[in-house]
């Protein structure tokens, strides 16, 4: 079996909405996604969503409120971490002009490719 080493030093950002872009790298089973919001602060939270992927995230810049159905809400800021199990509805509301979140997903989110 041949292992591939991936290095991405100049990944292009992909626009995914007004004031929202992402870039990513992945292996066969793990994906890292940098998501940048430059349209904040948001007046309301984004719609709830869920997915079959496990998610672990790091707040690299800014502040936000994380909403998890059945758990409540938590204000998070630069340096904070959170995890969401698969299938749990969640969303965020940005509180600062710029928010950058680094998300890890397993398995990879093929719809992002």
Backbone torsions as a table, in degrees:
resi	resn	phi	psi	omega
1	UNK	NA	131.9	-177.5
2	UNK	-98.6	126.3	177.2
3	UNK	-93.7	138.7	178.7
4	UNK	-106.0	133.4	174.4
5	UNK	-100.3	126.2	-178.2
6	UNK	-111.1	129.5	175.3
7	UNK	-130.5	127.5	-178.4
8	UNK	-129.3	101.6	-176.7
9	UNK	-98.9	-11.4	-176.9
10	UNK	-139.9	44.3	-178.2
11	UNK	-59.4	135.7	177.1
12	UNK	-79.9	141.4	174.0
13	UNK	-75.9	141.9	175.3
14	UNK	-110.1	118.1	175.9
15	UNK	-65.9	134.8	179.4
16	UNK	-126.9	7.7	177.9
17	UNK	163.9	172.1	178.0
18	UNK	-61.0	122.1	179.6
19	UNK	67.7	25.2	-176.3
20	UNK	-142.9	126.9	179.0
21	UNK	-147.0	162.5	179.5
22	UNK	-147.2	159.5	168.2
23	UNK	-141.4	154.5	-172.6
24	UNK	-148.9	164.2	172.0
25	UNK	-145.9	150.8	-178.2
26	UNK	-154.4	159.4	168.8
27	UNK	-109.2	-163.0	-179.4
28	UNK	-65.5	-34.7	-172.5
29	UNK	-122.5	-4.4	-175.2
30	UNK	-135.5	137.8	-179.2
31	UNK	-129.0	136.8	173.2
32	UNK	-116.0	128.1	-177.1
33	UNK	-128.0	127.2	172.8
34	UNK	-97.9	120.6	-180.0
35	UNK	-114.9	128.3	-179.3
36	UNK	-120.9	124.2	176.0
37	UNK	-104.5	124.2	177.0
38	UNK	-122.3	22.4	-177.0
39	UNK	-115.3	20.2	-175.9
40	UNK	-96.0	177.7	-3.8
41	UNK	-73.0	147.9	-178.4
42	UNK	-84.0	140.1	178.6
43	UNK	-71.5	-33.7	178.6
44	UNK	-136.7	165.3	178.3
45	UNK	-71.9	154.2	171.6
46	UNK	-64.3	161.5	176.1
47	UNK	-63.5	147.6	175.4
48	UNK	-62.9	148.2	174.2
49	UNK	-146.1	162.0	172.4
50	UNK	-144.7	165.6	-178.9
51	UNK	-156.5	159.5	-178.6
52	UNK	-76.5	-0.9	-177.0
53	UNK	-88.5	141.9	167.9
54	UNK	-73.0	145.8	-177.3
55	UNK	-134.4	133.0	171.7
56	UNK	-127.9	131.5	-173.1
57	UNK	-132.9	151.9	178.7
58	UNK	-126.4	130.4	177.0
59	UNK	-85.2	107.3	-177.5
60	UNK	-87.6	-23.9	-178.3
61	UNK	-157.8	140.2	172.2
62	UNK	88.4	-168.5	179.9
63	UNK	-135.3	149.1	-179.9
64	UNK	-152.9	167.5	169.5
65	UNK	-110.5	127.3	175.3
66	UNK	-96.8	127.7	176.8
67	UNK	-112.5	127.4	176.1
68	UNK	-127.1	121.1	-178.7
69	UNK	-57.6	132.3	179.5
70	UNK	84.6	-9.6	-178.8
71	UNK	-115.3	-39.3	-178.2
72	UNK	116.4	-151.6	-176.7
73	UNK	-126.6	155.1	-179.2
74	UNK	-145.0	127.8	175.2
75	UNK	-80.3	128.6	-178.3
76	UNK	-125.5	152.8	-179.9
77	UNK	-139.8	175.1	-179.2
78	UNK	-45.5	128.6	179.0
79	UNK	98.9	-13.9	-179.8
80	UNK	-82.5	156.2	179.7
81	UNK	-124.7	152.5	170.3
82	UNK	-149.3	158.9	178.2
83	UNK	-133.0	143.2	178.4
84	UNK	-129.9	120.2	176.3
85	UNK	-66.6	163.1	179.8
86	UNK	-63.0	144.0	175.2
87	UNK	79.1	3.3	-178.2
88	UNK	-96.0	121.6	178.6
89	UNK	-64.6	134.5	-178.4
90	UNK	-154.1	163.8	176.5
91	UNK	-163.7	177.0	175.6
92	UNK	-135.0	163.7	169.2
93	UNK	-132.3	121.4	179.7
94	UNK	-75.4	142.5	-178.4
95	UNK	-114.0	-9.3	-178.3
96	UNK	-126.2	162.0	-178.6
97	UNK	-58.6	-33.2	178.9
98	UNK	-127.0	130.7	172.9
99	UNK	-132.0	130.6	177.0
100	UNK	-125.2	122.0	-178.3
101	UNK	-119.9	135.8	176.5
102	UNK	-107.1	112.1	-176.9
103	UNK	-105.0	138.5	170.8
104	UNK	-115.4	135.8	-179.1
105	UNK	-128.4	141.1	171.9
106	UNK	-141.3	128.1	-7.2
107	UNK	-68.0	179.2	-178.1
108	UNK	-64.3	152.0	177.4
109	UNK	-91.8	94.1	-175.3
110	UNK	-60.3	-27.2	179.5
111	UNK	-68.6	-13.0	177.3
112	UNK	-85.0	-15.2	-175.5
113	UNK	-80.8	NA	NA
